[in-house]
């Protein structure tokens, strides 16, 4: 392998079909859900349905604000379907980047061609990040495009903040999978840690909404760091956003250190 950023360039070249599939899936979800707001958002039938649900459940899934365009978009896409789709993509890509490459023997072969372990880990992380940025940027552009036709009434800069929050959550998940893969060399561990970070974060914020005595759990939940206040209705929490992205970068650096310190099993 030669040239500038060989691992990064190859990861993008080999994953374009997968990226295309995720792009189409994300676009389909947005095209399906957002145009429904004019007929569902303020309808009496929907309000009656929500009123019949347990209050804790309604608050957990964000349906208490669904009558507004910002609340509807946050609860249906950014906080639920978009979060789910980008999390799955992040776990798949993050676990394959280092652990998957090691299990297949590709990492050992690449390193034998003069690529440093730290470089290998960082370029792999960059490849995952660029793909997630594409999906996050696409989601923001589609929300902006559907904002007027769907009568959502969203502010453009707040769409940027919500998309940055969604992408940051996904990259934190991916970087956790990268770190577990670098430390263990096993894809099952990378997948478990990446998915665990996302699921635990969601569960902790859900529990925090059940009682004022449990609100301290928000401090342990990356999901709550960026979504405790609605990015679309109130603006993104800058501190929570910085913490999410910062921790993801720390995990990436730790991945490079862990890969350098361990013998590859191939």
NORHUNOR-V452372 format. One record per backbone hydrogen bond with DSSP energy under -1.0 kcal/mol. NH is the residue of the N-H (numbers start at 1). CO is the residue of the C=O. If there is no record, write none. Layout:
# NORHUNOR-V452372
nh | co
NH | CO
NH | CO
This chain:
# NORHUNOR-V452372
nh | co
9 | 5
10 | 6
11 | 7
12 | 8
13 | 9
14 | 10
19 | 15
20 | 16
21 | 17
22 | 18
23 | 19
24 | 20
25 | 21
26 | 22
27 | 23
28 | 24
29 | 25
30 | 26
31 | 27
32 | 28
33 | 29
34 | 30
36 | 33
37 | 34
40 | 36
41 | 37
47 | 43
48 | 44
49 | 45
50 | 46
51 | 47
52 | 48
53 | 50
58 | 54
59 | 55
60 | 56
61 | 57
63 | 58
65 | 62
66 | 63
68 | 65
72 | 68
73 | 69
74 | 70
75 | 71
76 | 72
77 | 73
78 | 73
79 | 74
81 | 76
82 | 77
83 | 77
84 | 80
85 | 81
86 | 82
87 | 83
88 | 84
89 | 85
90 | 86
91 | 87
92 | 88
93 | 89
94 | 90
95 | 91
96 | 92
97 | 93
100 | 95
102 | 98
103 | 99
104 | 100
107 | 101
109 | 105
110 | 106
111 | 107
112 | 108
113 | 110
114 | 111
120 | 116
121 | 117
122 | 118
123 | 119
124 | 120
125 | 121
126 | 122
127 | 123
128 | 124
129 | 125
130 | 126
131 | 127
132 | 128
133 | 129
134 | 130
135 | 131
136 | 132
137 | 133
138 | 134
139 | 135
140 | 136
141 | 137
142 | 138
143 | 139
144 | 140
145 | 141
146 | 142
150 | 146
151 | 148
152 | 147
159 | 155
160 | 156
161 | 157
162 | 158
163 | 159
164 | 160
165 | 161
166 | 162
167 | 163
168 | 164
169 | 165
170 | 166
171 | 167
172 | 168
173 | 169
174 | 170
175 | 171
176 | 172
177 | 173
178 | 174
179 | 175
180 | 176
181 | 177
182 | 178
183 | 179
184 | 180
185 | 181
190 | 186
191 | 187
192 | 188
193 | 189
194 | 190
195 | 191
196 | 192
197 | 193
198 | 194
199 | 195
200 | 196
201 | 197
202 | 198
203 | 199
204 | 200
205 | 201
206 | 202
207 | 203
208 | 204
210 | 207
214 | 211
217 | 214
218 | 215
219 | 216
220 | 217
221 | 218
225 | 221
226 | 222
227 | 223
228 | 224
234 | 230
241 | 237
242 | 238
243 | 239
244 | 240
245 | 241
246 | 242
247 | 243
248 | 244
249 | 245
250 | 246
251 | 247
252 | 248
253 | 249
254 | 250
255 | 251
256 | 252
257 | 253
258 | 254
259 | 255
260 | 256
261 | 257
